[in-house]
Amino acid sequence: MENLLRCTACGYVTEKDMLGDKCPKCGAPREKFEELSEEATEKIITSDRTNDIHMDIINLCMAIEELAEEGEEIGLDPNCIAVFEKAQNKAWELKQLCKAELAGHVAKGKW
């Protein structure tokens, strides 16, 4: 497995063979990139899928919030509205849990 490189100016991470003359995020020259250790590279590679899953869950929660809001606006009856309100609250809570987990991954260098 090839080690990854990180831009010391902005933190962008890439593979060596994918890096051009400058950082695609901040424009820093190639020389500003440092090679990550095997341990740091392994953390990033193994957490890639779980990070994607967290993002998918966040997107699904956003869709639930939108649907529940639409259901509330229709306002068919109080029981329906109560379910839609609960759905919005649970989706928001789950979204926040996933965001917190992603923030923890970033803090541990797993992104």
C-alpha positions in Angstrom: 0.0 0.0 0.0 1.3 3.4 -1.0 1.5 6.0 1.8 -0.7 9.1 1.4 0.5 12.7 1.3 -0.9 15.6 3.3 -0.7 19.3 2.4 0.9 21.1 5.3 -0.9 24.3 4.4 -4.5 23.1 4.4 -4.6 19.4 5.4 -5.7 18.0 2.0 -4.8 14.3 1.7 -4.1 12.5 -1.6 -2.1 9.6 -3.2 1.3 10.5 -4.5 0.5 9.5 -8.1 -2.7 11.7 -8.1 -0.9 14.9 -7.0 -0.1 17.5 -9.6 2.2 20.5 -9.3 0.0 22.1 -6.6 -2.6 21.3 -4.0 -6.1 21.1 -5.6 -7.6 22.6 -2.5 -5.4 25.6 -1.6 -3.0 25.9 -4.5 0.2 25.3 -2.3 3.1 23.9 -4.3 3.8 20.2 -4.3 6.7 20.7 -2.0 4.3 21.6 0.8 3.1 18.0 0.9 4.5 15.5 3.5 4.2 11.7 3.3 2.1 10.2 6.1 3.3 7.3 8.1 2.0 3.8 7.4 -0.1 4.0 10.6 -1.8 7.3 9.5 -2.3 6.0 6.0 -3.9 2.9 7.3 -6.3 4.9 9.6 -7.5 7.0 6.6 -7.9 4.0 4.3 -9.8 1.8 6.8 -12.1 4.6 7.9 -13.0 5.7 4.4 -16.0 3.5 4.1 -17.4 4.2 7.6 -17.1 7.9 6.9 -19.1 7.4 3.7 -21.7 5.5 5.6 -22.0 8.4 8.1 -22.4 10.8 5.3 -25.1 8.6 3.7 -27.0 8.5 7.0 -26.8 12.3 7.3 -28.2 12.7 3.8 -31.0 10.2 4.6 -31.8 12.1 7.8 -32.1 15.3 5.8 -34.5 13.7 3.5 -36.6 12.4 6.4 -36.7 16.0 7.9 -37.9 17.4 4.5 -40.6 14.7 4.2 -41.7 15.1 7.8 -42.0 18.9 7.2 -44.1 18.3 4.2 -46.3 16.0 6.2 -46.7 18.6 8.9 -47.7 21.2 6.3 -50.4 18.9 4.9 -51.7 18.7 8.5 -54.1 15.8 8.0 -54.7 15.1 11.7 -53.0 15.6 15.0 -51.7 12.0 15.2 -50.0 12.3 11.8 -48.5 15.6 12.8 -47.2 14.1 16.0 -45.5 11.3 14.1 -43.9 13.8 11.6 -42.6 15.9 14.5 -41.1 12.8 16.1 -39.5 11.8 12.8 -37.9 15.3 12.5 -36.6 15.2 16.0 -35.2 11.7 15.7 -33.6 12.4 12.3 -32.0 15.6 13.6 -30.6 13.7 16.6 -29.2 10.9 14.4 -27.7 13.4 12.1 -26.0 15.1 15.0 -24.6 11.8 16.2 -23.1 11.1 12.8 -21.6 14.6 12.6 -20.0 14.1 16.0 -18.6 10.8 15.0 -17.1 12.3 11.8 -15.6 15.1 13.9 -14.0 12.5 16.1 -12.6 10.7 13.0 -11.1 14.0 11.8 -9.6 14.7 15.2 -8.0 11.2 15.2 -6.6 11.7 11.6 -9.1 9.2 10.1 -10.4 11.1 7.1 
